[in-house]
Amino acid sequence: MIKVVALDIYGTVLATADPDNELPPRLGIEEFVKKCKERGVKVVTASDASLDVLKIDLVDSGVKLEWFDEFFQLDETPKDFSKIIGHYDILPRELFVVGDRWKKDIEGAAKIGAYSLKVNEYYDARDDFDFSKIDLEQVDKRG
């Protein structure tokens, strides 16, 4: 059963190369976070960016910081998700990672045995990925 969802932020939740935060957060993110909370699933960030800048960009884009249980800065390539697993004392299969970079996000999740979803990089208004379409029950069934 998934207990923690780790979201890459830039390119996954917020548009890449959008310094003025003109684009909204990715479609369905608020509904996805709400579904996670209803199931008791923690939602955390897993970004390689400065957490101070990341928090400012999230707020400027309309994302509430309260949506996240914790903010993790993971600078490695691939990202070291064992920090999140250790923090929450969960098994790797209880972590679900969503990211837009194969090398940084998905390889890091696979390396430790966590579930993952690679999404296309969010960089303009034509993006059609919808977070609300993620079915955590389906992810749980893969285990």
C-alpha positions as CSV (number, residue, x, y, z in Angstrom):
1,M,0.0,0.0,0.0
2,I,1.3,3.4,-0.9
3,K,2.0,5.6,2.1
4,V,4.0,8.4,0.6
5,V,3.9,10.2,-2.7
6,A,7.1,12.1,-3.7
7,L,6.6,14.7,-6.4
8,D,9.3,16.3,-8.4
9,I,8.3,19.9,-8.8
10,Y,9.9,21.7,-11.8
11,G,8.7,20.1,-15.0
12,T,6.3,17.8,-13.1
13,V,4.0,20.1,-11.0
14,L,5.2,23.5,-12.2
15,A,6.2,24.4,-15.7
16,T,9.9,24.3,-16.6
17,A,11.4,27.7,-17.6
18,D,8.5,29.7,-16.3
19,P,10.4,32.3,-14.2
20,D,7.4,34.5,-13.7
21,N,5.1,31.6,-12.7
22,E,2.6,32.6,-15.4
23,L,1.4,29.1,-16.0
24,P,-0.8,27.4,-13.4
25,P,0.3,24.3,-11.6
26,R,-0.3,21.1,-13.6
27,L,-3.9,20.1,-14.1
28,G,-5.5,18.1,-11.3
29,I,-2.8,18.5,-8.7
30,E,-5.1,19.9,-6.1
31,E,-7.6,17.0,-6.6
32,F,-4.7,14.5,-6.5
33,V,-3.4,15.8,-3.2
34,K,-6.9,15.8,-1.8
35,K,-7.3,12.1,-2.8
36,C,-4.0,11.3,-1.2
37,K,-4.9,13.0,2.1
38,E,-8.3,11.2,2.2
39,R,-6.4,7.9,2.0
40,G,-3.9,8.9,4.6
41,V,-1.1,9.1,2.1
42,K,1.6,11.7,2.8
43,V,2.6,14.0,-0.1
44,V,6.1,15.4,-0.2
45,T,8.4,17.3,-2.6
46,A,11.5,15.6,-4.1
47,S,13.2,18.4,-5.9
48,D,16.9,19.2,-6.6
49,A,16.1,23.0,-6.3
50,S,16.7,25.2,-3.3
51,L,13.7,24.7,-1.0
52,D,13.4,28.4,-0.3
53,V,13.0,29.2,-4.0
54,L,10.8,26.2,-4.5
55,K,8.4,27.3,-1.8
56,I,8.2,30.8,-3.3
57,D,7.5,29.4,-6.8
58,L,4.8,27.1,-5.5
59,V,3.0,29.9,-3.7
60,D,3.3,32.2,-6.6
61,S,1.8,29.5,-8.8
62,G,-1.2,29.0,-6.6
63,V,0.0,25.9,-4.8
64,K,-0.6,25.8,-1.0
65,L,2.4,24.7,1.0
66,E,0.0,22.9,3.3
67,W,-0.6,20.3,0.6
68,F,2.9,18.9,1.4
69,D,3.7,17.1,4.5
70,E,7.5,17.6,4.0
71,F,9.9,19.2,1.6
72,F,12.9,17.2,0.5
73,Q,15.9,18.6,-1.5
74,L,17.4,15.7,-3.3
75,D,20.5,16.9,-5.3
76,E,21.8,13.5,-6.5
77,T,21.5,12.0,-9.9
78,P,19.7,9.8,-9.7
79,K,17.8,11.1,-6.7
80,D,18.3,9.3,-3.4
81,F,14.8,8.5,-2.3
82,S,16.1,6.5,0.7
83,K,16.1,9.8,2.6
84,I,12.3,9.9,2.3
85,I,11.9,6.2,3.1
86,G,14.1,6.6,6.2
87,H,12.3,9.7,7.3
88,Y,8.9,8.0,7.2
89,D,10.2,4.5,8.2
90,I,8.4,2.9,5.2
91,L,9.3,0.1,2.8
92,P,10.4,1.1,-0.8
93,R,7.3,-0.3,-2.3
94,E,5.3,2.1,-0.1
95,L,6.7,5.1,-1.9
96,F,5.3,6.3,-5.2
97,V,7.5,8.8,-7.1
98,V,6.1,11.1,-9.9
99,G,8.7,12.9,-12.0
100,D,9.5,14.1,-15.5
101,R,13.2,13.1,-15.8
102,W,14.2,9.5,-16.4
103,K,17.7,9.7,-15.1
104,K,17.0,11.8,-12.0
105,D,13.5,10.7,-10.9
106,I,12.6,7.4,-12.3
107,E,16.0,5.7,-12.1
108,G,16.3,6.8,-8.5
109,A,13.0,5.3,-7.6
110,A,13.7,2.0,-9.5
111,K,17.1,1.8,-7.8
112,I,15.5,1.3,-4.4
113,G,12.4,-0.6,-5.5
114,A,9.8,2.3,-5.2
115,Y,7.0,2.7,-7.7
116,S,7.2,5.5,-10.1
117,L,5.4,7.3,-12.9
118,K,7.3,9.3,-15.6
119,V,5.2,12.2,-17.0
120,N,6.1,14.4,-19.9
121,E,7.9,17.6,-19.0
122,Y,5.4,20.4,-18.3
123,Y,6.6,23.4,-20.2
124,D,3.7,25.1,-21.9
125,A,-0.1,25.7,-21.8
126,R,-0.7,22.8,-24.3
127,D,0.2,20.2,-21.6
128,D,-2.7,17.7,-21.2
129,F,-1.4,15.6,-18.3
130,D,-4.0,15.5,-15.5
131,F,-2.8,14.5,-12.0
132,S,-6.4,13.7,-11.0
133,K,-6.3,10.7,-13.3
134,I,-3.7,8.9,-11.2
135,D,-5.3,6.0,-9.5
136,L,-3.5,5.1,-6.3
137,E,-5.5,1.9,-6.0
138,Q,-4.0,0.7,-9.3
139,V,-0.5,1.5,-8.1
140,D,-1.3,-0.4,-4.9
141,K,-2.4,-3.5,-6.9
142,R,0.9,-3.7,-8.7
143,G,2.5,-4.7,-5.3
